């Protein structure tokens, strides 16, 4: 098979990664990252990720857009990090004549599609919020439409993904029955016994649903944080601190930004901050100085067990998006050597143009070991191992009675291989079919 030629941007990224920043101790020593060593396409994307660019960013956008940009790669970076709304807005305002018409049209199409999806999600969020509360199920929206309004002041300026709702864990079963009147539950599947469902809820923090006709994906969370020792959410205490946000002439209650930032840190850390639109939410909050008491925020992070992902995210926002670096965060990063590793690992993922499925070694090392290093608690590390060895999708591949349920731990490698071979066979059949059709 002929090898596909690599683009210029991909060739630059194939260089040793240390080209992007000096040494393994750069976080603890000088907190500086040479952004000019990054590909110009990624530099242009980073320059556009600000709701209200300063004069320096405006000049950078103008200079880079008139420079030597591989525009197909630029669009790949935009799609890879799901930042089309802000990039389109800032290039439309400050890109001048340097942006080709085809690229402008492509970005406008992405912006309009995202705006439409944002409105659909907001309308559905209002409907679900009303439905749950009418059935005496308190719920709190997470991220999504409310975060777009809180941080950007505009639904259309943030990528529209899933709808996330938090409910008290005592109401999860009732909310699940109510949602399944309109939605199909994707995870866990309908094959679980009551015992297996309880095991799933101990390992996973959310249920996943889809609405086929509306093309809406919904996640129902039973706790805010992934970290097992702090999995219980004091829902009553959290409700007392909610703030009212107006969405389409209706009011929804949202968490205060302090709690939202801790949740964003936990979520971003679990995904290694691999997409810039997650990181930019945090950067915008820092830029506008909406969190003046960082010592109190770090104390809250310590209580919830999310200190490392919070520090990791703030340091990354400083490196890549030029957000201010609070002294309390800088001092903590200089003391905790593990933050240095976490920042390096995230930069490697962020500065890769394609979000490819990693091989098995990367799954084990990049996911399991990375997540184990996010938190220091032993119980949390045990939970990471359990989630790797006890995979809920296996439970639908082979049905076992509850008494034989622990054997899934031993069967995990074989069932993983079985699924991979099945997908390989499907792809082979699809290729042969397409070849005959052509």
C-alpha positions in Angstrom: 0.0 0.0 0.0 1.3 3.4 -0.9 2.2 5.5 2.1 0.2 8.7 2.4 2.4 11.8 2.3 2.4 13.9 5.4 1.4 17.5 5.4 3.9 20.2 6.4 2.2 20.7 9.7 2.4 17.0 10.5 6.1 16.9 9.5 6.9 19.8 11.9 5.1 17.9 14.7 7.1 14.8 14.0 10.2 16.6 15.3 11.3 15.8 18.9 8.6 17.2 21.3 11.2 19.1 23.4 11.4 21.5 20.5 8.2 23.1 21.8 9.6 23.9 25.2 12.9 23.8 27.1 13.7 20.8 29.3 11.8 18.7 31.7 11.9 21.3 34.5 10.4 24.2 32.6 7.2 24.2 34.7 9.0 24.5 38.0 11.8 26.8 36.8 10.4 29.5 34.5 6.8 28.8 33.6 7.5 29.8 29.9 6.6 28.1 26.7 7.9 29.2 23.3 4.6 29.3 21.3 6.5 30.5 18.2 8.0 27.0 17.9 4.5 25.6 17.3 3.1 25.3 13.7 1.8 28.6 12.4 -1.7 27.0 11.9 -1.9 26.1 15.6 -0.5 29.5 16.6 -3.3 31.2 14.6 -5.9 29.0 16.3 -4.5 29.9 19.7 -4.5 33.6 18.9 -8.2 33.4 18.0 -9.3 31.8 21.3 -10.3 34.9 23.2 -13.8 36.4 23.5 -12.3 39.9 23.5 -8.8 39.9 22.0 -6.3 42.5 23.1 -4.4 44.6 20.6 -1.5 42.2 20.7 -3.7 39.2 19.8 -5.4 41.3 17.0 -2.0 42.1 15.5 -1.0 38.4 15.8 -4.2 37.3 14.0 -3.6 39.8 11.2 0.1 38.8 10.8 -0.4 35.0 10.9 -3.4 35.1 8.6 -1.4 36.9 6.0 1.6 34.5 6.4 2.3 31.1 5.1 -0.6 29.0 6.4 -1.5 25.5 5.3 -5.3 26.2 5.4 -6.4 22.6 5.1 -4.3 21.8 8.2 -5.7 24.9 9.9 -9.2 23.6 9.5 -8.1 20.3 10.8 -6.7 22.0 13.9 -10.0 23.9 14.4 -12.0 20.7 14.1 -9.6 18.7 16.2 -10.0 21.2 19.2 -13.7 22.1 18.5 -13.1 25.8 18.5 -14.8 26.9 15.2 -17.1 29.5 16.8 -14.5 31.7 18.4 -12.0 31.2 15.5 -14.7 32.2 13.0 -15.7 35.3 14.9 -12.1 36.6 15.4 -11.0 35.8 11.8 -14.1 37.5 10.5 -13.3 40.6 12.5 -9.5 40.7 12.3 -8.3 38.3 9.6 -8.5 40.9 6.9 -8.0 39.7 3.3 -5.5 37.0 4.4 -8.1 34.3 4.9 -9.2 32.6 1.6 -12.9 32.8 0.8 -13.2 29.0 0.9 -11.9 28.9 4.4 -14.2 31.7 5.5 -17.1 29.8 4.1 -16.1 26.6 5.7 -15.8 28.3 9.1 -19.1 30.1 8.7 -20.8 26.8 7.9 -19.3 25.3 11.1 -20.4 28.4 13.1 -24.0 28.3 11.9 -24.3 24.6 12.4 -23.0 25.0 16.0 -25.3 27.9 16.6 -28.3 25.8 15.5 -27.1 22.9 17.7 -26.7 25.3 20.6 -30.3 26.5 20.3 -31.6 22.9 20.1 -29.6 21.9 23.2 -30.8 25.0 25.1 -34.5 24.3 24.3 -34.1 20.6 25.3 -32.3 21.5 28.5 -35.2 23.8 29.5 -37.7 21.0 28.7 -35.8 18.4 30.7 -35.2 20.7 33.6 -38.9 21.4 33.8 -39.8 17.7 33.4 -37.6 16.5 36.2 -38.6 19.3 38.6 -42.3 18.7 37.9 -41.6 15.1 39.0 -39.9 16.3 42.2 -36.4 15.4 40.9 -34.0 18.3 41.6 -31.4 18.7 38.9 -28.5 21.0 38.1 -27.3 21.6 34.5 -23.5 21.3 34.0 -21.3 22.9 31.4 -23.1 23.3 28.0 -25.5 26.1 27.4 -25.2 27.6 30.9 -21.4 27.7 30.8 -21.6 29.4 27.3 -23.8 32.1 28.8 -21.8 32.5 32.0 -18.4 32.7 30.3 -19.0 33.9 26.8 -22.3 35.7 27.1 -23.5 34.0 23.9 -24.7 30.4 23.3 -23.1 30.3 19.9 -19.5 31.0 21.0 -18.9 27.7 22.7 -18.9 24.2 21.0 -22.3 22.6 21.5 -21.8 19.0 22.6 -23.8 16.9 25.1 -26.4 18.0 27.6 -25.1 17.2 31.2 -27.5 17.0 34.1 -26.6 16.4 37.8 -29.2 14.7 40.0 -29.0 13.5 43.6 -27.9 9.8 43.5 -31.0 8.9 45.5 -33.1 10.0 42.5 -31.1 8.4 39.7 -33.4 5.4 39.2 -36.5 7.6 39.0 -34.8 10.0 36.6 -33.7 7.1 34.5 -37.2 5.7 34.1 -38.5 9.2 33.3 -35.9 9.9 30.6 -36.3 6.6 28.9 -39.8 7.6 27.9 -38.2 9.8 25.2 -34.5 8.7 25.2 -32.7 5.5 24.4 -30.1 4.6 27.1 -26.7 3.8 25.5 -24.8 3.1 28.7 -25.4 1.0 30.6 -27.4 -1.2 28.2 -30.7 -2.8 29.1 -29.0 -6.2 29.7 -27.9 -5.5 33.3 -29.3 -7.2 36.4 -30.0 -5.0 39.4 -26.7 -6.2 41.0 -24.7 -5.3 37.8 -26.4 -1.9 37.6 -25.3 -1.1 41.1 -21.8 -2.2 40.2 -21.9 0.1 37.1 -23.0 3.1 39.2 -20.2 2.5 41.6 -17.6 2.6 38.8 -19.2 5.2 36.5 -20.4 8.6 37.4 -23.0 9.0 34.6 -25.6 7.3 32.4 -25.6 8.1 28.7 -28.7 8.6 26.6 -29.5 9.6 23.0 -32.6 11.1 21.4 -32.7 9.9 17.8 -35.0 12.4 16.2 -33.5 15.5 17.9 -29.9 14.2 17.6 -29.3 15.0 21.2 -27.0 13.2 23.5 -27.6 13.4 27.3 -25.4 12.4 30.3 -27.1 12.0 33.6 -24.6 12.4 36.4 -25.0 11.1 39.9 -21.9 12.9 41.3 -19.7 15.8 40.3 -16.3 14.3 40.7 -14.7 11.2 39.3 -12.5 10.7 42.3 -13.9 7.8 44.3 -13.1 9.0 47.9 -15.0 12.2 47.2 -17.8 10.7 45.0 -20.6 11.7 47.3 -22.1 15.1 46.4 -23.8 17.1 49.1 -26.7 18.0 46.9 -28.6 20.0 49.5 -25.6 22.1 50.3 -24.9 22.6 46.6 -28.4 23.7 45.9 -28.2 26.5 48.5 -25.4 28.1 46.5 -26.9 28.0 43.0 -27.2 31.1 40.9 -30.0 32.1 38.5 -29.1 32.2 34.8 -31.6 33.4 32.1 -31.9 31.1 29.1 -34.5 32.1 26.4 -36.6 34.2 28.9 -36.5 31.3 31.4 -34.4 31.0 34.5 -32.2 28.0 35.3 -30.1 27.5 38.4 -26.4 27.0 37.8 -23.5 26.3 40.1 -21.3 29.3 41.1 -18.1 29.6 39.1 -16.0 28.3 42.0 -17.8 24.9 41.9 -17.9 25.0 38.1 -14.1 25.5 37.9 -13.5 22.5 40.1 -15.8 20.4 38.0 -14.2 21.6 34.8 -10.8 20.7 36.3 -11.8 17.2 37.1 -13.4 16.7 33.7 -10.5 18.2 31.8 -7.9 16.3 33.8 -9.7 13.0 33.1 -9.4 13.8 29.4 -5.8 15.1 29.7 -7.2 18.5 28.5 -6.8 17.1 25.0 -9.2 19.7 23.4 -8.6 23.4 23.6 -12.3 24.3 23.9 -12.2 22.8 27.4 -9.1 24.6 28.4 -10.4 27.9 27.0 -13.4 27.9 29.3 -10.9 27.9 32.2 -8.7 30.5 30.5 -11.6 32.9 30.0 -12.6 32.7 33.7 -9.1 33.4 34.8 -8.7 36.3 32.3 -11.8 38.1 33.6 -10.6 37.7 37.2 -13.8 36.0 38.3 -12.0 33.9 40.9 -10.1 36.4 43.0 -9.4 34.1 46.0 -7.2 31.3 44.6 -6.1 30.2 48.1 -9.8 29.4 48.9 -10.2 27.7 45.6 -7.2 25.5 46.2 -8.5 24.7 49.6 -11.8 23.6 48.0 -9.9 21.6 45.4 -8.0 19.8 48.2 -11.3 19.0 49.9 -12.7 17.6 46.7 -9.5 15.8 45.7 -9.0 17.7 42.4 -5.9 19.8 43.2 -3.6 18.3 40.5 -6.0 18.6 37.6 -6.9 22.1 38.6 -3.2 23.2 38.8 -2.5 21.3 35.5 -5.3 23.1 33.7 -4.3 26.6 35.0 -0.7 26.1 34.0 -1.7 24.9 30.6 -4.0 27.9 30.1 -1.1 30.1 31.0 1.3 28.3 28.6 -1.0 28.0 25.6 -3.6 30.7 26.0 -1.6 33.4 27.9 -4.0 33.4 30.9 -2.5 35.0 34.0 -0.9 32.5 36.4 -2.0 33.1 40.0 0.8 33.0 42.6 -0.9 30.3 44.6 -1.1 28.0 41.5 2.5 28.8 40.6 3.7 27.9 44.1 1.8 24.7 44.2 3.1 23.6 40.7 6.7 24.3 41.8 6.2 22.0 44.8 4.4 19.1 43.2 6.7 17.4 40.7 3.8 15.3 39.4 2.2 18.5 37.9 5.3 18.8 35.6 4.6 15.3 34.2 0.8 16.1 33.8 1.5 19.3 31.9 4.0 17.6 29.6 1.5 14.7 28.9 -1.3 17.2 28.1 0.9 19.3 25.8 1.9 16.2 23.8 -1.8 15.4 23.3 -2.9 19.0 22.6 -0.1 19.6 20.0 -1.1 16.5 17.9 -3.1 17.5 14.9 -5.2 14.3 14.7 -7.1 12.7 17.6 -6.2 9.1 16.7 -7.2 6.0 18.6 -4.0 5.1 20.6 -2.6 1.5 20.5 -2.9 -0.8 23.5 0.3 0.4 25.1 -0.9 4.0 25.0 -4.3 2.9 26.4 -2.6 1.3 29.4 0.1 3.9 29.9 -1.5 7.1 28.7 -5.0 6.4 30.2 -4.6 4.2 33.2 -1.2 5.5 34.5 -2.1 9.1 33.6 -5.4 8.9 35.5 -3.7 7.2 38.4 -1.3 10.1 38.7 -4.0 12.7 38.7 -4.8 12.0 42.4 -2.8 10.6 45.2 -5.5 8.7 47.1 -5.1 5.0 47.2 -8.8 4.3 46.9 -8.9 6.3 43.7 -6.1 4.4 42.2 -7.9 1.1 43.0 -11.0 2.5 41.2 -8.9 3.3 38.1 -7.7 -0.4 38.1 -11.3 -1.6 38.5 -12.5 0.5 35.6 -9.8 -0.9 33.4 -10.4 -4.5 34.4 -14.1 -4.4 34.9 -15.5 -2.9 31.6 -19.3 -2.5 31.4 -19.3 -3.1 27.7 -18.1 -6.7 28.4 -21.2 -7.3 30.3 -23.3 -7.2 27.1 -20.8 -9.4 25.2 -21.3 -12.4 27.5 -24.2 -12.6 29.9 -23.2 -14.0 33.3 -25.2 -14.6 36.4 -24.5 -12.4 39.4 -22.6 -15.2 41.2 -20.1 -15.5 38.3 -19.8 -11.7 37.9 -16.2 -11.5 39.3 -14.9 -13.6 36.4 -15.2 -10.5 34.1 -11.9 -9.3 35.7 -10.1 -12.3 34.3 -11.9 -12.3 30.9 -11.2 -8.6 30.2 -8.1 -9.0 27.9 -9.9 -11.8 25.9 -13.1 -9.8 25.5 -11.1 -6.7 24.4 -9.3 -8.8 21.8 -12.7 -10.3 20.6 -14.2 -6.8 20.1 -11.1 -5.5 18.3 -11.0 -8.5 15.9 -14.8 -8.0 15.3 -14.2 -4.4 14.3 -11.3 -5.4 12.1 -13.5 -8.0 10.3 -16.2 -5.4 9.8 -13.7 -2.9 8.3 -12.3 -5.6 6.0 -15.8 -6.5 4.7 -16.6 -2.8 4.2 -13.4 -2.2 2.2 -14.1 -5.2 0.0 -17.7 -4.1 -0.6 -16.6 -0.6 -1.5 -13.9 -2.0 -3.8 -16.4 -4.1 -5.7 -18.8 -1.1 -6.0 -16.1 1.1 -7.5 
